[in-house]
Amino acid sequence: MESQCEIRCHRGSAGQYWSLGLLRRSSPASKPGIAGTWIGTLIAFEPYRPAFIVVVLVFLGLAFRKLYLTPQSCDSDDLCTADRTRNAQRVIFWIAGLLMLGLVAIPWLMPLFYH
């Protein structure tokens, strides 16, 4: 019978190989004929792009309000979110927010790279 450490180590490495395999199989470079097919479905969503931008901005605004503008109410010390956790949430918010705003701005920024 295998020990718990051997089982845990074996499962972790199998999971890593499985996730790497998924990434490799899902990349368009591994299947050249498939790349144009899913791009065509994304172009179908282009008319809805302004609605998606509004949804992203609304959720970013709600997250900002929750993290910075609403006071934290605590009944006891156990229920309060620790300052360390709150700071981590704020850092994650800014990283995710900048990434989302960058994705929203890509169509306007790409012409700057093409002459």
N, C-alpha and C positions, 0 to 999 in steps of 0.2 A: 504494500500500500504506500502511495506517495505521501510525503509530508505536506502540510498546509503551505509552506513556503514554496515548494516546487510547483504545486498546483496554481498558486497565485501568480508566480512568475511566468508560468507557461500561459495562463490566460491573458496576462497583460501583453506578452509578446505576440500572441495570436491576434488579439484585438488591434494591435498596432499594424500588423501586416494586413489585416482585413481592411482597416481604414485607408491605408496607403493604396491597396488594390482598388478600392472604391474610387479614390481620387484619380487614379490612373485610368480606370475604365470610363469615368464620366468626363474626362477632358476631351474637348473637341479635336485635339491634335491626334488622339489615338484612333479616331474614326473620321477621316477626312470628308466622307460623303454626308455625314450627319450634321455638320456644323451649320450649313445653310438652312436646314430644316427648322431648328429651334430658334434661329435668329428671325425667321419669317413670322413665327408666332409672337415674338416680342414686339415686332414692328406693328402688329395689330393693336397693341395697347397704346400706341402713340397718341391717339385722340384723347385718351384719359389721363395723359401725363399731368396736366394742370391739377386735376383732382387728386392725384397721388402726391403731388407737391404740397397741396393744402393739407392733406392728411398727415404728412411727415411734419410739417410746421406746427400743426395743432398738437400732435403728440410730443414734440420737442418742447413746446410752450407749457403743456401740462406737466411734463417732467421737471422743467425749470421751476415752475410754481411750487411743486411738491418739495423740491430739494432746497429752495432758497427763500420763498416768500411765505409759506405757511409755517406758523410757529409749531414747534414740536410739543405736543401735550403728553405729559407723563403722569400716570396715577401713582406709580412707584418706581423705584430705581430699576427694578427688574424689567419693566415694560419699555423703558426708554431705549432708543437706539443709541448705541455708543458713538461718541464723536469720531472715533476711528472708522467705524462702519459708515457713518454719514460722509466723511471725507472720501472714503473709497468709492461710495456711490456717486459723489460729485465728479471725481476723476473719470470714472467710467462714463458718466453722462457726457462730459466734454469730449472724450475720445470718440464715442459713438456719434455724438452730435456733429462733430467736424467731419467724420466719415460720411454721414448721411448728407450733409450740406455739400460736400465735395461731389458725391454721386449725383445730386440734383443739378449741380453746376457744370457737369461734364459736357453736355451739349453746347453750352455757351463758351466753354474754355477750349474745346477741341479745334475750332477754327484758328486759334492763335498759334497752334503747332503746325498747321498746314499753310503753305504760302501759295 
